[in-house]
Amino acid sequence: MFKSLLINVFINWAILYFVNKYDLWISIENTKYDLYLTFLILWFIFWLFNFVFKNLLKILTLPLKIITFGLSSLVINVFVVYLFEYVVNNYDIWISVTLGSILEVIILSFIITFFYILIKK
């Protein structure tokens, strides 16, 4: 359990860091914290959304997932990423997250899902 949490911390932190560093699909600005603390805060928020809300949405949309052969998972992932952006930008934590277009968020969602699949194996 603790080992998987540490792996999860590292992978989420690395995804957020490299996507921001190379200006791919997400732009992160902070005004108060150093770079590593910023990404640690963002990791915690992102992990919370993936662990709590995403799992809850998966349970609630299970019939839809069966009907769409799992394609509804992509919609859930995109929703969680946009919810992450909304919460970070609308609560006073001195960090701003800006997402790209819907296509870029879908690509980011695929990358996140790919790394979560790797974690589970």
Secondary structure, 3 states (H helix, E strand, C coil): CHHHHHHHHHHHHHHHHHHHHCCCCEEEEECCCCHHHHHHHHHHHHHHHHHHHHHHHHHHCHHHHHHCCCCHHHHHHHHHHHHHHHHHHHCCCCEEEEECCHHHHHHHHHHHHHHHHHHHC
